[in-house]
């Protein structure tokens, strides 16, 4: 279950940052910078016109694709070029009058060999004056304060007293596997333990956090002095998991540990679907896994998609071009962002690769 959460839903940026500041095995995180917060919006009730064309005009200006700095250090230089995997993720366009919103599905942890920031994706990005992402981690001191508030268990009981015996034994075995002290997770809630252990499994398997889509987009937007907006703040995103009931958090931890042995396989299935632009297949994997905890599916996918549809509907009232990047898991399935928009007669048209 946790693989779709980590790979396709934007809370990963918050979770990675929190892990980096609270765990004895720091995980690499994107560079931190200030981001403009977008105010909540209301549904306008107005309709938009379905666009007639779905193309991105190429610019004469050609910028180099960001260097891939995440290839394993022991890889011979001559072999790095042969490791590159050509990716063609899906890109959608929403257009009304003088407003264009490019809707791009991201994946937050990625095999660093994938080459994706080019062609129609890069053209759309270059045409946009604003980048909008799900969230961005605040400065480190704020991260630590928020994590202390939301990831710390308030009961005062050690972790082993809060978990079923069999689950606790599994957690202790995982901690030993990563050479982590037995009591290092005692003060944390089960959801945070689940995320930390799973991220360590991904790191061990070679899946890189900095190879994800958002760090590339953010760095490029900063270099071009584009406005960067976020749809949700750090605390709000962590709250999606911290507000789960104790029973749901234990189920979340249980399923993540059962999945960890296959986590690399699952996330690579997701990456393959994303790289091929197959968002329906990717969404099926995400929804199938999240359905194990219905509350989590509602909180992470359905409710957020409706709020983001509100934001898009409101943003279409203001002229301009926006590159909106959200987890690809939000763009397919029965409760997808695109389907909600279509119900409001706002149509996202796919741009051919």
Secondary structure in CASP SS format (residue, H / E / C, confidence):
PFRMAT SS
TARGET T0000
AUTHOR 0000-0000-0000
METHOD secondary structure of the structure
MODEL  1
X C 1.00
X H 1.00
X H 1.00
X H 1.00
X H 1.00
X H 1.00
X H 1.00
X H 1.00
X C 1.00
X C 1.00
X H 1.00
X H 1.00
X H 1.00
X H 1.00
X H 1.00
X H 1.00
X H 1.00
X H 1.00
X H 1.00
X H 1.00
X H 1.00
X H 1.00
X C 1.00
X C 1.00
X C 1.00
X C 1.00
X C 1.00
X C 1.00
X C 1.00
X C 1.00
X C 1.00
X C 1.00
X C 1.00
X C 1.00
X C 1.00
X E 1.00
X E 1.00
X C 1.00
X C 1.00
X C 1.00
X C 1.00
X C 1.00
X C 1.00
X C 1.00
X C 1.00
X C 1.00
X C 1.00
X C 1.00
X C 1.00
X C 1.00
X C 1.00
X C 1.00
X C 1.00
X C 1.00
X C 1.00
X C 1.00
X C 1.00
X C 1.00
X C 1.00
X C 1.00
X C 1.00
X C 1.00
X C 1.00
X C 1.00
X C 1.00
X C 1.00
X C 1.00
X C 1.00
X C 1.00
X C 1.00
X C 1.00
X C 1.00
X C 1.00
X C 1.00
X C 1.00
X C 1.00
X H 1.00
X H 1.00
X H 1.00
X H 1.00
X H 1.00
X H 1.00
X H 1.00
X C 1.00
X E 1.00
X E 1.00
X C 1.00
X C 1.00
X C 1.00
X C 1.00
X E 1.00
X E 1.00
X E 1.00
X E 1.00
X E 1.00
X E 1.00
X C 1.00
X C 1.00
X E 1.00
X E 1.00
X E 1.00
X E 1.00
X E 1.00
X E 1.00
X E 1.00
X E 1.00
X C 1.00
X C 1.00
X C 1.00
X E 1.00
X C 1.00
X C 1.00
X C 1.00
X E 1.00
X E 1.00
X C 1.00
X C 1.00
X C 1.00
X H 1.00
X H 1.00
X H 1.00
X H 1.00
X H 1.00
X H 1.00
X H 1.00
X H 1.00
X H 1.00
X C 1.00
X C 1.00
X E 1.00
X E 1.00
X E 1.00
X E 1.00
X C 1.00
X C 1.00
X C 1.00
X C 1.00
X C 1.00
X C 1.00
X H 1.00
X H 1.00
X H 1.00
X H 1.00
X H 1.00
X H 1.00
X H 1.00
X H 1.00
X H 1.00
X H 1.00
X H 1.00
X C 1.00
X E 1.00
X C 1.00
X C 1.00
X C 1.00
X C 1.00
X C 1.00
X C 1.00
X H 1.00
X H 1.00
X H 1.00
X H 1.00
X C 1.00
X C 1.00
X H 1.00
X H 1.00
X H 1.00
X H 1.00
X H 1.00
X H 1.00
X H 1.00
X H 1.00
X H 1.00
X H 1.00
X H 1.00
X H 1.00
X H 1.00
X C 1.00
X C 1.00
X C 1.00
X C 1.00
X C 1.00
X C 1.00
X C 1.00
X C 1.00
X C 1.00
X C 1.00
X E 1.00
X C 1.00
X H 1.00
X H 1.00
X H 1.00
X H 1.00
X H 1.00
X H 1.00
X H 1.00
X H 1.00
X H 1.00
X H 1.00
X H 1.00
X H 1.00
X H 1.00
X H 1.00
X H 1.00
X H 1.00
X C 1.00
X C 1.00
X E 1.00
X C 1.00
X C 1.00
X C 1.00
X C 1.00
X H 1.00
X H 1.00
X H 1.00
X H 1.00
X H 1.00
X H 1.00
X H 1.00
X H 1.00
X H 1.00
X H 1.00
X H 1.00
X C 1.00
X C 1.00
X C 1.00
X E 1.00
X E 1.00
X E 1.00
X E 1.00
X C 1.00
X C 1.00
X C 1.00
X H 1.00
X H 1.00
X H 1.00
X H 1.00
X H 1.00
X H 1.00
X H 1.00
X H 1.00
X H 1.00
X C 1.00
X C 1.00
X C 1.00
X H 1.00
X H 1.00
X H 1.00
X H 1.00
X H 1.00
X H 1.00
X H 1.00
X H 1.00
X H 1.00
X H 1.00
X H 1.00
X H 1.00
X H 1.00
X H 1.00
X H 1.00
X C 1.00
X C 1.00
X H 1.00
X H 1.00
X H 1.00
X H 1.00
X H 1.00
X H 1.00
X H 1.00
X H 1.00
X H 1.00
X H 1.00
X H 1.00
X H 1.00
X H 1.00
X C 1.00
X C 1.00
X C 1.00
X H 1.00
X H 1.00
X H 1.00
X H 1.00
X H 1.00
X H 1.00
X H 1.00
X H 1.00
X H 1.00
X H 1.00
X H 1.00
X H 1.00
X C 1.00
X C 1.00
X C 1.00
X H 1.00
X H 1.00
X H 1.00
X H 1.00
X H 1.00
X H 1.00
X H 1.00
X H 1.00
X H 1.00
X H 1.00
X H 1.00
X H 1.00
X H 1.00
X H 1.00
X H 1.00
X H 1.00
X H 1.00
X H 1.00
X H 1.00
X H 1.00
X H 1.00
X H 1.00
X C 1.00
X C 1.00
X C 1.00
X C 1.00
X E 1.00
X E 1.00
X E 1.00
X E 1.00
X E 1.00
X E 1.00
X E 1.00
X E 1.00
X H 1.00
X H 1.00
X H 1.00
X C 1.00
X C 1.00
X C 1.00
X C 1.00
X C 1.00
X C 1.00
X H 1.00
X H 1.00
X H 1.00
X H 1.00
X H 1.00
X H 1.00
X H 1.00
X C 1.00
X C 1.00
X C 1.00
X C 1.00
X C 1.00
X E 1.00
X E 1.00
X C 1.00
X C 1.00
X C 1.00
END
